[in-house]
Amino acid sequence: MKKKPLSFDKDLFKRSVLYNVKTLYRKTMEEATPQEIYQAAAYAIKDAIVDHWMTTQKAAAEQDPKIVYYMSMEFLMGRAFGNNLINLQAYKPVKEALDELGLDVNLVEDQEPDPALGNGGLGRLAACFLDSLATLGYMAYGCGIRYKYGMFRQQIKDGYQVEVPDTWLENGNPFELRRSELAKEVKFGGYVNMFTDEYGRTIFRQEGYQVVRAVPYDLPVIGYGNGVVDTLRIWDAEPIQCFQLDSFDKGDYQKAVEQENLASQLCEVLYPNDNHIAGKELRLKQQYFFISASVQTAVQRYLRNHDDIRKLYEKTVFQLNDTHPTVAVAELMRILMDDYYLSWDDAWDVTTKTCCYTNHTIMSEALEKWPVDLFQRLLPRIYQIVDEINRRFVDQIMRTYSGSAGIDVQAKIRSMAILYDNQVKMAHLAIVGGHSVNGVAKLHTEILKQRELKDFYEMMPEKFNNKTNGITQRRFLMHANPLLADWVTEKIGDDWITDLSQMDKLKDFVNDKKAQAEFMDIKLKNKQRLAEYILEHNGVKVDPKSIFDVQVKRLHEYKRQLLNILTVMYKYHDIKSHPNKDFYPKTYIFGAKAAAGYLTAKLTIKLINSVAEVINNDPDIKGKIKVVFIEDYRVSNAELIFAAADVSEQISTASKEASGTGNMKMMLNGAVTIGTMDGANVEIVNEVGEENAFIFGLSSQEVMEYEKNGNYNPMDIYNSDPNVKKALDMLVDGTFSKDKELFRPLYNCLLNKVGGNRADQYFILKDFESYLEAQKKISDAYADKKRWAKMALMNTACCGKFSSDRTIQEYVDEVWHLDKLNVEAK
Ligand code: 26Y
């Protein structure tokens, strides 16, 4: 049976916009600025949301469902306005209402800052998961930090990345609710005083600490068309009390100032590092800050209507988004033992049954380890607990393996202990302190089990499971690509909006000439839309009829943007030396932020821009190649880019990309993948068929073999392959920069050992030729219009598996065991 759409009162909305403009700004519509109109409209939408939000909370209070707390340092939500309208099923009436007020909905949407409380994949995954949780009708809280400055805004100056603060809260956030009544205290530092109380219990009391007030801000997360509204709760830090200078003695004064400073620094800024730890003290403070506040809240909520804290796990589950929130294990132990007097064994039983951990990377430089002295100084009581967890775990390792033939118990302890080498190993704590450990794509989970976490897998195989990532089709098709969304609905109905496996039905159309033409026409329109954006932002004119070849993601050596641009450089040379050779026009589109301190990544950005500058202005090329670097790649422009992509570049060194999710977003929008057998690419190819993707390069097995044996020698390739040699030499022969030495560091990384790293760590030279070959095949395939249309359509038709709805349902069925909320949609 078809569900009735949610009701939305268009006239009320209109009146409410006018009223808000008046009461918020003392203005008429004619006088209001675009930003003010956006705010007024957003508040009007919030009114509609709040009713559903209250209904959801009421239903939850009555039905007492199990709740998942998705703990994450990052939520890369992107703009809320358009997405909220879509999920409220109110996009069309609001568009009409704004039309009638003489306003363009796109321009109103463009006024919203793009909330970027995340770096990349991991943060965006958290946002997709919340969308799916609400849409599937589960009770969920996202728990995170309300950073004052999110991911930096990127400007390109003279080809270089310049980081500019992201002032997303400048005009306030109309969708948030400040919940000061739910504030919590979080304590840092000091020492632990141990004594026996009057009942003979051993009490551990933290004293001489600094304390900050954690104040939550709630953001609504709206389910699609079901009246469910979940909550993203992000915490801000405030000083605990104002103090009067004269009433403090010297020591107290000092401490009060320190507390104030701590509160003002805590939530200032998101660390812009992705897959690379900086080991900063403030980051550990951030972690404990939001975790302590969130765990306190979850325990208190449970106790609102239950009295046996030993059964917390029946109604509560914590999903730890990578190791960043892992102090939750020890914080829950602390609360259970110190505040509710549970024995160690009882507290441990509750904790391990409540916590679950997702691993998002095998890059060793991303594994979080904290120096013991820092950890102990900052979190003295938490450290005691971690120490005891470690002691018991090491004991367990010894009991398990002592006397087993051929097993080196000390080696096991070395590889698995939580405290080792004066470090606290957060991944080990997360694995030991929970009951589920998952990777984010099949290949990734296998690598975890067989290599990175092998010893843990052997000791506790029952904890390990895979949950292949997914993405929300509401944002990345409905909102990003309305033309295609409408076309799909016209062909197969609209069930795909909440059941992406329906896309399968599009397979009936892949050989249908009319459908092919319509599909490619929509792609062309989206390419025109992106071409306009590029003209406006880059001042570069690109041809919408050329192949749009897209690599957008964080800049990282393992993702191999350098491989991509080296082949562009090679082709530039090829065209210059064979001006009459047939070449299908191609537009290379890049978008990427580099961590502020990551020099190789930043130099790669400069290289891409330098290559763009030369090629785009070389008349010999006759526009056969254009190179565009899109400044400030973020969720809002990603939506335009995905919709316009013909070719999706997923070219990481096999075994390095845990999953990837951009690959799924482009597949959904009918782009064809060129990629390695890495991460979720493996599963994408499995769904779409090898004939509808372009796979090249070393396999993960081969990469891991080379890494083990250390027998890869890129210099041999350089000396024997003239194409490789040409491409590399162009880095240092002045073709792309007057200063021939500018790109020398990149050249050196590829040919020599640099700073303890192997030469060409990421096997760029090794994969160069097979990548070129795959690109050649793409140009041939694209030239055959029918063949390409079929391939592109097949990609959209086969993307069903990659909805985050499917991922979330798997978490629910296999790990979380949540109950569906019953909310009457109105
Ligand atoms: C420790 C700290 C510096 C750190 C901060 C952010 C470490 C890692 C990260 C972010 C990791 C990340 O985004 N990983 C990506 O997660 C995606 C979602 O699972 C995957 O699709 C993607 O392959 C993986 O790189």
Residues whose N, C-alpha, C, O or C-beta is under 5 A from the ligand:
A	BS01	26Y	G120 G121 L122 L125 N273 D274 N275 H276 I277 H360 T361 A366 E368 V440 E657 A658 S659 G660 T661
